[in-house]
């Protein structure tokens, strides 16, 4: 018996109580080998003597040894006993890159983690206080996720589902969900939908990634984008091998009449992100005309189309020409990003190509959640939830506008007819300092400039304020903090 | 008023009952424009006269018109009234590719839909009967998904979750899940795990895709694979820009001693897929030695490690050297593929690179399911389920072996110590005809040859029989059908 066994046996004795004797013994032996406490080549005590030491059945030890031989930890040879396997000496690993810090709450729409630190230049010596409020756009009020209603829908859906629902499914997504989505989108968003042309995906980004592949395969080079938007979307298209020239912008919104030889355009017609306006009718028409004239494709990002406050929602552009427009919707704003469910309504000719891009193995969406969402929509719970949230967000919008009118009347606020965020115009040259000041007071804000396309002309200084983001209990504090940091 | 209005008004009148008057009117108008019933440029009746025709409030019509103008369907100009918008004539679309038929039940592990037709050559003139049984490998018994237990876990998990759990989360996956996984994998599979080095993904394929990117970025050229496996996995690596040379195979399994200058190797040590053997201890050791000597990486696919019948499961290779082995596990076989949840345990130095490959926006896993699975494991329900399924699968395995011994004693069966499938050796030259005969009798089977690497020498004829696939009620029938088609 080699030296280490003296204490090893004693330690083991203390650890090995209860029913998991053998597993515990195996793990202790593995750990001893791993840490070097038992050196390569070291001979182990016989199973009989270790069993006696530990006061356990000999079989327990013998089985543990046999398992560890099978796993390659130990070797057993006739006449030589059981030994720790000899291993090549590990090559010196490169300096560890280390585990990056956990990145919580980073939102693709409005991006960047909700921590104060991230808004600061890296050279700043001291660290700001931890953010206690976030008004980053792109996240709904997570405190409002209807847990009870969702669980009831899950119970109904999972109880009723056929066995095959739990298997590898249709790459378009569960038929139950596509069927209710077709009905819902027609009713709520004026989308010309058909379950066969709907493809469920794990988020807008997943859908855009697939469309990028399809466009590239079709030899498209340029996908026009808006002057303001999300760089993660542009980057995705660039990674797919596409260029993303920016369409010009004026007071009335994106100038779709400037569309030319691009193969496709990505737009947010119902509620421009982040500026907040609806694309005017003649510009919607110009986009469709361009698509018909040139064979181009319109990618319609309808990320928060359900939330419009002072009039009915503007219907989806897709209805104007379902053969020219891909409609992209998501549950991330209307329900929760944690679901990872979104959907595309495709022109019929693209369905096969999108599924080919998805690949036979690109099944990323939980069947359980799809079934539950289908039931949630079909039962009317989704409509009720959206109605309730619309009232709640409108109230917050009104409170934001009222608070600004009272406490910062010189700040112009825009983009307030819809959605979960507003744009606050700041005095020239103050955007960065306001964000920094906010960060130091524990309020996470995002400026307008971070959403500007590199080709687009610099606009006015501003903040994109996500008033949907705080929970109800945090909202008043966040609003107060905002008013305090405004210049 | 143009001609179409005569009947349009009447039709509308019939359709427009109930509370959704305005929405119904809008959809009817859109449809009329879409179908060409209202031609571009056609002038609409005044809101007053249409309202009178329909017996509805004038405001309802006026609002509908305004919305449709906003959406671009109609135009309204002072003095010219409301007209159907003029649109460019659509370019003649290319011949539609058409919607591919729904592809149900295609399983990445064992692939190809469970339909009889797919096993037939395309030239066969008549069509076989629809498959009523499938013995394709790669799918667990979907009828055994523990719906009640799962729903109870969902209720506990969703009730207890903090609000932030429903947001955009840590790209590694929910901390709750990673924490219980670390404990479970150490206990059940001998994995040296740490929550910080676990990355949750939407399936083995998703994990492999990320690892392919990482390896390519590290300038790895070759990833050795086994002589038998899944082409979808090889293809994924090839798409990432890697080559996939096959390791030689002999009676004892994959010859890991042949590893040379490859940058990585993908293996199934606990239960070779599809041949079914466990990698012998000295070959496990050889793989680890190779990795240490050359700095190569081992990708350990532990797809069904929980299911071993005649002795305890062979522990994971990863435990031998957590710095050289990436462990990949999944809930797809132990629970259900519908969950789309799998996990990687990474060497610390790779965590950052894998997250970089995942991208800030590659969040594909449902937070709700992750929370539920964490609770399901922590409560002991997962252990109970795995134990129950192990008994059930072992019983089927025994029944398969017994039925073959009685009804087809000349057929050698192997790979039966573990997992959800067995390999049946067939007389030379009969593999294809057996599969075809089975298809014509409604039994979906897969041959061994479809799992052979293009570089690997042709082995014996055989079937890979997934005895886990049928539900309990279908099992006896499937087994009987199998025995009837064997030569």
Interface residues (C-beta under 8 A of the other chain):
Chain A: X20 X22 X23 X26 X27 X30 X34 X63 X67 X68 X69 X70 X71 X72 X73 X75 X85 X87 X88 X89 X90 X91 X93 X94 X96 X97 X98 X99 X100 X102 X103 X104 X105 X106 X107 X108 X111 X139 X142 X143 X145 X147 X150 X151 X154 X155 X158 X159 X163 X164 X165 X166 X167 X168 X169 X170 X171 X172 X175 X186 X187 X190 X192 X196 X197 X202 X203 X205 X206 X232 X236 X278 X281 X282 X284 X285 X288 X289 X290 X292 X293 X294 X295 X312 X314 X315 X316 X317 X319 X320 X321 X323 X324 X336 X337 X338 X339 X340 X341 X348 X349 X351 X352 X353 X355 X360 X361 X362 X363 X364 X365 X366 X367 X368 X369 X471
Chain B: X20 X22 X23 X26 X27 X30 X34 X63 X67 X68 X69 X70 X71 X72 X73 X75 X85 X87 X88 X89 X90 X91 X93 X94 X96 X97 X98 X99 X100 X102 X103 X104 X105 X106 X107 X108 X111 X139 X142 X143 X145 X147 X150 X151 X154 X155 X158 X159 X163 X164 X165 X166 X167 X168 X169 X170 X171 X172 X175 X186 X187 X190 X192 X196 X197 X202 X203 X205 X206 X232 X236 X278 X281 X282 X284 X285 X288 X289 X290 X292 X293 X294 X295 X312 X314 X315 X316 X317 X319 X320 X321 X322 X323 X324 X336 X337 X338 X339 X340 X341 X348 X349 X351 X352 X353 X355 X360 X361 X362 X363 X364 X365 X366 X367 X368 X369 X471
